[in-house]
Amino acid sequence: MKAYLFLALAIGAEVIATSALKASDGFSRPVWALVSTFGYIIAFVALAMALKNIPLGIAYAIWSGVGIASLAVIDWMVYQQRLNQTAMIGIALIISGVVILQLSLRHA
């Protein structure tokens, strides 16, 4: 269970870091550049801790899937990026894939 807390921390830090990377405007805004840098450091350290007990493929699928879906929503809410029906279906498929991988772990 502790490994999944580290994975959640990794996902949260990565989402914050990537959002800050966009806000840094090509690292021209130092505060956002620092938030991004430290966010990625926290994300990778937490992911490394999670990988002690979670298989790499599963951890990475969860991390990337949840991260993609979260960032798409943030992009839509903060930067007014339009999400059309195709994009929403794609996000739903990513989330479905993560859920299926989780279920496969329980049955393995």
C-alpha positions as CSV (number, residue, x, y, z in Angstrom):
1,M,0.0,0.0,0.0
2,K,2.9,2.4,0.8
3,A,4.2,1.9,-2.7
4,Y,0.9,3.2,-4.1
5,L,1.2,6.3,-1.9
6,F,4.6,6.9,-3.5
7,L,3.1,6.4,-6.9
8,A,0.4,8.9,-6.1
9,L,3.0,11.4,-5.0
10,A,5.0,10.8,-8.2
11,I,1.9,11.4,-10.3
12,G,0.9,14.6,-8.4
13,A,4.4,16.0,-8.5
14,E,4.7,15.2,-12.2
15,V,1.4,16.9,-13.0
16,I,2.4,20.0,-11.1
17,A,5.8,20.0,-12.7
18,T,4.4,19.7,-16.2
19,S,1.8,22.4,-15.5
20,A,4.6,24.6,-14.2
21,L,6.7,23.9,-17.2
22,K,3.9,25.3,-19.4
23,A,3.6,28.3,-17.1
24,S,7.4,28.9,-17.2
25,D,7.1,30.0,-20.9
26,G,10.3,28.2,-22.0
27,F,12.0,28.7,-18.6
28,S,11.7,32.5,-19.0
29,R,9.8,32.8,-15.7
30,P,12.2,31.7,-13.0
31,V,9.7,30.8,-10.3
32,W,7.7,28.5,-12.5
33,A,11.0,27.0,-13.8
34,L,12.0,26.2,-10.3
35,V,8.6,24.7,-9.4
36,S,8.9,22.5,-12.5
37,T,12.5,21.4,-11.8
38,F,11.7,20.5,-8.1
39,G,8.5,18.9,-9.1
40,Y,10.2,16.5,-11.5
41,I,12.9,15.7,-8.9
42,I,10.2,14.8,-6.4
43,A,8.3,12.8,-9.1
44,F,11.3,10.7,-10.0
45,V,12.4,10.0,-6.5
46,A,8.8,9.0,-5.5
47,L,8.5,6.8,-8.6
48,A,11.8,5.1,-7.7
49,M,10.4,4.4,-4.3
50,A,7.2,3.0,-5.7
51,L,9.1,0.8,-8.1
52,K,10.5,-1.1,-5.2
53,N,7.2,-2.9,-4.9
54,I,5.2,-2.2,-8.0
55,P,6.2,-3.8,-11.4
56,L,7.6,-1.2,-13.8
57,G,5.1,-1.7,-16.6
58,I,2.1,-1.3,-14.2
59,A,3.6,1.7,-12.4
60,Y,4.5,3.5,-15.6
61,A,1.1,2.8,-17.1
62,I,-0.7,4.2,-14.1
63,W,1.7,7.2,-13.9
64,S,1.4,8.1,-17.5
65,G,-2.3,7.3,-17.9
66,V,-3.4,9.3,-14.8
67,G,-0.9,12.1,-15.7
68,I,-2.2,12.4,-19.3
69,A,-5.8,12.5,-18.2
70,S,-5.1,15.0,-15.4
71,L,-3.0,17.3,-17.6
72,A,-5.7,17.2,-20.3
73,V,-8.3,18.4,-17.8
74,I,-5.9,21.1,-16.4
75,D,-5.1,22.2,-20.0
76,W,-8.8,22.5,-20.7
77,M,-9.6,24.4,-17.4
78,V,-6.5,26.7,-17.2
79,Y,-5.4,27.2,-20.8
80,Q,-8.8,26.9,-22.4
81,Q,-7.6,24.0,-24.6
82,R,-10.7,22.6,-26.4
83,L,-11.4,18.9,-25.8
84,N,-13.4,17.5,-28.6
85,Q,-15.3,14.2,-28.5
86,T,-12.4,12.3,-30.0
87,A,-10.0,13.6,-27.3
88,M,-12.5,12.7,-24.6
89,I,-12.8,9.2,-26.0
90,G,-9.0,8.9,-26.0
91,I,-8.8,10.0,-22.4
92,A,-11.5,7.5,-21.4
93,L,-9.6,4.7,-23.2
94,I,-6.4,5.6,-21.4
95,I,-8.2,5.5,-18.0
96,S,-9.9,2.2,-19.0
97,G,-6.5,0.8,-19.9
98,V,-5.1,1.7,-16.5
99,V,-8.1,0.1,-14.7
100,I,-7.7,-3.1,-16.8
101,L,-4.0,-3.3,-15.9
102,Q,-4.9,-2.9,-12.2
103,L,-7.5,-5.6,-12.4
104,S,-5.0,-7.9,-14.2
105,L,-2.6,-7.5,-11.3
106,R,-5.2,-8.7,-8.8
107,H,-5.9,-11.8,-10.9
108,A,-2.3,-12.7,-11.6
